[in-house]
Amino acid sequence: DMLVTNFDAYSDNNLTRWERVADKLAEFGGSWAFILLFLVLIAIWVALNTIFLIEHRFDPYPFIFLNLLLSCIAAIQAPIIMMSQNRQAARDQQKALQDYQVNLKAELEIRELHNKIDKLMQTLSTN
């Protein structure tokens, strides 16, 4: 009996569309690309509202609207990342259970082999 199954393939095939979206967003949200993109966008925002749009600033210093947007993004991003992490934790728990089962079966097989060798040694020593 084989105890090993590929939980990654199984769990990836059973994800809903929104779970896949959450995983992709969490993957992007935890990347250097996201951080760099965000830094560039904030720099552009600040530059527009302090240097270039002197007459028609849409969010003058202290950038209250920018602060509101950043808070909203953080409020949405945090639960999405947590959903992805919860699925990863469940997958890791399944892998740990599988590892335990494989190790237990290997231990039982080794014990059985030891018993067979002991019986073989006994029969050889009595002859």
Backbone bond lengths (Angstrom), bond angles and torsions (degrees), N, CA, C in turn:
res aa  C-N    CA-C-N  psi(-1)  N-CA   C-N-CA  omega(-1)  CA-C   N-CA-C  phi
1 D - - - 1.457 - - 1.520 110.86 -
2 M 1.309 116.07 131.00 1.462 120.78 177.25 1.526 108.89 -89.68
3 L 1.321 115.30 130.42 1.461 120.25 177.51 1.522 112.30 -97.89
4 V 1.308 116.76 -14.63 1.454 121.31 -172.44 1.521 110.76 -87.36
5 T 1.321 115.09 128.51 1.460 121.47 172.09 1.519 107.71 -132.09
6 N 1.303 116.45 156.33 1.462 121.00 179.82 1.524 108.51 -89.76
7 F 1.340 115.94 96.07 1.463 120.14 -177.64 1.519 112.04 -68.09
8 D 1.339 117.93 -29.52 1.459 119.86 179.04 1.518 110.93 -62.72
9 A 1.321 116.47 -47.20 1.463 120.05 -179.95 1.523 110.51 -65.80
10 Y 1.337 116.55 -41.41 1.466 120.32 -179.44 1.522 110.86 -63.89
11 S 1.330 116.78 -48.95 1.460 118.86 -175.78 1.525 111.49 -71.12
12 D 1.343 117.76 -34.06 1.462 119.56 178.30 1.526 111.50 -66.83
13 N 1.324 117.05 -33.98 1.465 120.50 179.29 1.520 112.45 -73.89
14 N 1.333 117.32 -22.18 1.460 120.86 -176.89 1.519 114.06 -99.19
15 L 1.321 117.62 6.70 1.459 120.38 178.86 1.526 110.54 -76.27
16 T 1.325 114.86 143.58 1.457 118.96 173.33 1.529 108.67 -76.90
17 R 1.303 115.58 168.63 1.461 120.00 179.30 1.526 110.35 -60.18
18 W 1.333 117.83 -40.85 1.459 121.00 -177.47 1.528 111.26 -71.34
19 E 1.323 117.08 -31.62 1.463 119.74 175.16 1.524 110.74 -67.09
20 R 1.325 116.29 -38.88 1.470 119.95 175.91 1.532 110.86 -64.15
21 V 1.347 115.84 -41.79 1.466 120.40 177.92 1.529 109.62 -61.75
22 A 1.334 116.97 -44.25 1.465 120.62 179.64 1.521 110.76 -61.62
23 D 1.330 117.05 -41.08 1.468 119.95 179.07 1.524 111.23 -64.76
24 K 1.326 117.02 -41.95 1.470 120.03 179.33 1.532 110.97 -66.12
25 L 1.339 116.46 -42.04 1.462 119.51 178.21 1.522 111.15 -64.89
26 A 1.331 117.19 -40.64 1.465 120.57 178.28 1.524 110.44 -65.39
27 E 1.315 116.05 -38.86 1.471 120.32 178.00 1.529 110.70 -63.19
28 F 1.329 116.32 -44.69 1.461 120.01 179.72 1.525 110.75 -70.65
29 G 1.341 117.02 -40.42 1.461 121.23 -178.36 1.518 113.13 -65.60
30 G 1.308 117.85 -19.27 1.453 121.56 178.57 1.516 112.69 -106.22
31 S 1.317 116.45 28.99 1.464 119.63 -176.19 1.528 110.81 -117.39
32 W 1.330 114.61 161.58 1.461 119.85 174.64 1.521 110.92 -65.98
33 A 1.315 116.91 -31.65 1.471 119.81 178.46 1.528 110.17 -59.51
34 F 1.327 116.98 -42.65 1.468 121.21 178.63 1.525 110.44 -63.63
35 I 1.327 116.53 -45.85 1.463 120.41 -178.27 1.523 110.53 -62.48
36 L 1.324 116.52 -46.04 1.461 119.84 -179.44 1.527 111.64 -65.93
37 L 1.331 116.74 -42.49 1.463 120.59 177.25 1.527 110.65 -59.34
38 F 1.314 115.78 -43.66 1.458 120.39 -179.67 1.525 111.56 -64.67
39 L 1.335 116.39 -42.22 1.466 119.19 177.96 1.525 111.63 -62.09
40 V 1.321 116.58 -40.27 1.465 120.69 178.55 1.529 110.67 -65.34
41 L 1.331 116.63 -44.89 1.470 119.84 179.83 1.524 112.00 -63.56
42 I 1.317 117.12 -39.98 1.468 120.04 178.36 1.529 110.15 -66.84
43 A 1.322 116.67 -41.02 1.471 119.68 178.22 1.522 111.07 -62.10
44 I 1.330 116.39 -41.91 1.475 120.47 177.84 1.521 109.88 -63.35
45 W 1.335 116.64 -44.69 1.471 121.79 179.72 1.528 110.37 -57.70
46 V 1.317 115.78 -49.17 1.463 120.58 -178.44 1.529 110.14 -65.02
47 A 1.332 117.07 -42.89 1.463 120.42 -179.99 1.528 111.23 -62.60
48 L 1.321 116.66 -43.23 1.470 119.79 179.24 1.523 111.23 -61.39
49 N 1.328 116.26 -41.28 1.463 120.01 -173.76 1.527 114.19 -88.60
50 T 1.308 117.52 -2.98 1.467 118.90 177.39 1.521 112.46 -120.03
51 I 1.323 118.06 -30.14 1.473 120.43 -172.72 1.525 112.28 -113.92
52 F 1.332 116.94 -52.81 1.464 120.52 -167.32 1.522 114.60 -87.02
53 L 1.286 118.81 -35.04 1.472 120.90 -177.22 1.531 110.33 -106.86
54 I 1.296 115.70 58.46 1.469 120.37 -175.22 1.525 111.11 -61.67
55 E 1.310 117.26 -39.27 1.468 121.34 -177.33 1.531 112.54 -79.71
56 H 1.344 117.27 -36.93 1.471 120.27 -172.28 1.524 111.52 -126.76
57 R 1.280 116.90 57.80 1.469 120.57 179.26 1.525 109.36 -68.89
58 F 1.329 116.23 130.53 1.469 119.72 178.97 1.521 111.76 -92.28
59 D 1.333 118.38 -14.09 1.464 121.87 176.88 1.524 108.62 -152.20
60 P 1.337 116.33 79.32 1.469 118.61 -177.13 1.537 111.60 -67.95
61 Y 1.346 114.23 161.97 1.457 120.46 177.91 1.518 108.98 -51.60
62 P 1.280 121.35 133.26 1.475 133.34 17.90 1.534 114.00 -95.69
63 F 1.300 118.70 29.99 1.472 124.06 171.46 1.532 112.53 57.98
64 I 1.307 116.07 55.36 1.461 121.42 -177.77 1.529 111.16 -66.32
65 F 1.319 117.02 -39.63 1.469 119.74 179.13 1.528 111.16 -65.99
66 L 1.327 117.44 -40.02 1.467 121.58 175.76 1.525 110.06 -60.69
67 N 1.316 116.35 -43.01 1.463 120.64 178.45 1.529 110.86 -61.45
68 L 1.330 116.88 -41.51 1.462 121.05 177.32 1.526 110.99 -62.34
69 L 1.323 117.53 -44.74 1.467 121.38 179.08 1.526 111.30 -62.25
70 L 1.330 116.90 -44.58 1.464 120.32 178.94 1.526 111.44 -62.33
71 S 1.314 116.70 -39.17 1.469 120.42 177.86 1.518 111.11 -65.28
72 C 1.321 116.91 -41.52 1.474 120.70 178.69 1.520 111.13 -64.73
73 I 1.321 116.93 -42.39 1.469 119.99 178.61 1.518 110.26 -62.73
74 A 1.331 117.45 -43.10 1.462 120.65 178.69 1.523 111.19 -64.04
75 A 1.331 116.81 -39.35 1.461 120.74 -179.52 1.521 112.06 -66.34
76 I 1.321 117.18 -32.08 1.465 120.87 178.71 1.521 110.88 -84.52
77 Q 1.321 116.35 -38.22 1.457 120.59 -175.69 1.524 112.29 -68.75
78 A 1.316 118.40 -38.16 1.469 121.39 -176.53 1.535 112.94 -59.97
79 P 1.337 120.09 -50.01 1.467 118.26 179.14 1.528 113.29 -66.08
80 I 1.333 117.01 -31.68 1.468 119.85 178.12 1.523 109.83 -64.89
81 I 1.321 116.86 -44.48 1.459 120.52 178.01 1.522 110.55 -64.48
82 M 1.329 117.20 -39.19 1.468 120.29 179.34 1.527 111.55 -65.03
83 M 1.337 117.54 -38.84 1.464 119.81 176.90 1.514 110.76 -60.55
84 S 1.310 116.23 -44.23 1.456 121.18 179.47 1.527 110.66 -64.41
85 Q 1.319 117.14 -42.35 1.466 120.89 179.30 1.525 111.19 -66.16
86 N 1.319 117.79 -37.00 1.470 120.47 178.13 1.526 110.94 -63.60
87 R 1.329 116.95 -41.30 1.465 119.71 177.13 1.529 110.66 -65.31
88 Q 1.323 116.67 -40.24 1.467 120.17 178.48 1.525 110.46 -64.67
89 A 1.324 117.49 -39.35 1.465 120.79 178.68 1.527 110.39 -64.95
90 A 1.329 117.75 -40.95 1.470 120.50 177.83 1.526 110.36 -64.44
91 R 1.319 117.00 -40.26 1.466 121.38 177.35 1.531 110.37 -63.76
92 D 1.326 117.07 -42.78 1.464 120.97 178.42 1.524 111.40 -64.03
93 Q 1.330 116.53 -36.80 1.463 120.23 177.96 1.531 110.54 -65.47
94 Q 1.315 117.36 -40.08 1.459 120.86 176.96 1.531 111.09 -64.28
95 K 1.333 116.01 -40.45 1.462 119.98 178.31 1.523 110.72 -64.60
96 A 1.331 117.51 -40.11 1.467 121.07 178.76 1.521 110.41 -64.29
97 L 1.323 117.40 -41.36 1.464 120.81 177.28 1.521 110.59 -63.01
98 Q 1.318 116.44 -42.06 1.461 120.51 178.00 1.528 110.60 -63.44
99 D 1.332 117.34 -42.89 1.465 120.54 177.65 1.526 110.60 -60.09
100 Y 1.327 116.58 -42.41 1.463 120.54 178.37 1.533 110.91 -61.01
101 Q 1.320 116.36 -44.95 1.471 120.04 -179.43 1.526 111.21 -63.90
102 V 1.325 116.78 -41.64 1.465 120.51 178.70 1.529 110.28 -64.41
103 N 1.317 117.01 -43.73 1.463 120.58 178.80 1.520 111.72 -64.10
104 L 1.323 117.01 -40.09 1.462 120.93 178.34 1.524 110.69 -64.11
105 K 1.322 116.58 -43.97 1.462 119.60 178.74 1.521 110.59 -64.30
106 A 1.324 117.62 -40.63 1.460 120.60 178.24 1.518 110.66 -62.76
107 E 1.316 117.07 -41.06 1.467 120.60 178.17 1.527 110.83 -62.74
108 L 1.309 117.55 -42.65 1.466 120.85 178.72 1.525 111.19 -64.81
109 E 1.326 116.56 -39.61 1.461 120.57 178.01 1.528 110.79 -64.40
110 I 1.330 116.38 -41.30 1.470 120.45 179.09 1.527 110.14 -64.98
111 R 1.326 117.47 -41.84 1.470 120.20 177.13 1.523 110.81 -60.66
112 E 1.322 115.58 -42.83 1.463 119.75 179.36 1.525 110.73 -62.47
113 L 1.335 116.37 -41.91 1.461 119.95 177.01 1.531 111.55 -63.44
114 H 1.329 116.89 -40.62 1.465 120.24 176.72 1.531 110.94 -60.38
115 N 1.317 115.75 -44.11 1.477 119.61 179.07 1.523 110.81 -62.15
116 K 1.309 117.36 -41.45 1.468 120.34 179.30 1.529 110.83 -65.05
117 I 1.324 115.90 -42.04 1.465 119.32 179.30 1.531 109.87 -65.45
118 D 1.341 117.01 -40.72 1.464 120.38 177.83 1.523 111.12 -61.42
119 K 1.330 117.66 -43.53 1.457 121.12 178.01 1.520 111.10 -64.64
120 L 1.331 116.20 -40.53 1.464 120.99 177.87 1.528 110.45 -63.05
121 M 1.330 116.81 -42.44 1.467 120.96 178.25 1.533 111.56 -64.46
122 Q 1.329 115.74 -37.22 1.469 119.75 178.12 1.540 110.72 -65.97
123 T 1.313 115.69 -44.23 1.469 118.55 -179.85 1.505 111.20 -66.88
124 L 1.316 118.25 -35.78 1.462 121.86 177.83 1.528 111.34 -69.61
125 S 1.314 117.03 -37.25 1.467 120.14 -178.28 1.525 111.90 -75.52
126 T 1.321 117.88 -26.84 1.470 119.92 178.55 1.545 111.10 -80.23
127 N 1.290 117.80 -20.23 1.474 120.84 -179.69 1.466 111.90 -83.86
